């Protein structure tokens, strides 16, 4: 469980600044994550539309809240 979200957020920002990725490195990282998800049997999803209605509702709420 994350006890101090602000501390984690600061760490992540600092890490990104100190260790930037090139576009190629980011693509290789994405490929590795997809391979890992496939190996775990969680990718591709059985139903890619599952949860889409909820996501659209949440996006609408967030857009209205930011106005």
C-alpha positions as CSV (number, residue, x, y, z in Angstrom):
1,X,0.0,0.0,0.0
2,X,1.3,3.5,-0.8
3,X,1.4,5.5,2.3
4,X,2.8,8.8,1.0
5,X,1.6,9.4,-2.6
6,X,3.3,12.8,-2.7
7,X,6.7,11.2,-1.9
8,X,6.2,8.6,-4.6
9,X,5.1,11.2,-7.2
10,X,8.2,13.3,-6.4
11,X,10.4,10.2,-6.7
12,X,8.9,9.2,-10.1
13,X,9.4,12.7,-11.5
14,X,13.0,12.9,-10.3
15,X,13.7,9.4,-11.7
16,X,12.3,10.4,-15.1
17,X,14.4,13.6,-15.2
18,X,17.6,11.7,-14.2
19,X,17.0,8.7,-16.5
20,X,15.3,9.8,-19.7
21,X,14.3,7.2,-22.3
22,X,14.9,7.6,-26.0
23,X,11.9,6.8,-28.2
24,X,13.5,3.4,-29.1
25,X,14.1,2.5,-25.5
26,X,10.4,3.4,-24.7
27,X,9.3,1.1,-27.6
28,X,11.5,-1.7,-26.4
29,X,10.1,-1.3,-22.9
30,X,6.5,-1.4,-24.2
31,X,7.3,-4.6,-26.2
32,X,8.7,-6.2,-23.1
33,X,5.6,-5.4,-21.1
34,X,3.4,-6.8,-23.8
35,X,5.5,-10.0,-23.9
36,X,5.2,-10.3,-20.1
37,X,1.4,-9.8,-20.2
38,X,1.2,-12.5,-22.9
39,X,3.3,-14.9,-20.8
40,X,1.0,-14.2,-17.8
41,X,-2.0,-14.9,-20.0
42,X,-3.6,-11.5,-19.4
43,X,-3.0,-10.1,-22.9
44,X,-4.9,-9.8,-25.2
45,X,-8.0,-9.3,-23.1
46,X,-10.8,-11.8,-23.6
47,X,-13.2,-9.0,-24.2
48,X,-11.5,-5.7,-25.3
49,X,-14.7,-3.8,-24.8
50,X,-15.2,-4.9,-21.2
51,X,-15.4,-1.8,-19.0
52,X,-15.5,0.6,-21.9
53,X,-18.8,2.1,-20.8
54,X,-17.5,2.8,-17.3
55,X,-14.3,4.4,-18.8
56,X,-16.4,6.7,-21.0
57,X,-18.6,7.7,-18.0
58,X,-15.5,8.4,-15.8
59,X,-13.9,10.4,-18.7
60,X,-17.1,12.5,-19.0
61,X,-17.1,13.1,-15.2
62,X,-13.5,14.2,-15.3
63,X,-14.0,16.5,-18.3
64,X,-16.9,18.2,-16.6
65,X,-15.0,18.5,-13.3
66,X,-12.1,20.3,-15.1
67,X,-14.3,23.0,-16.6
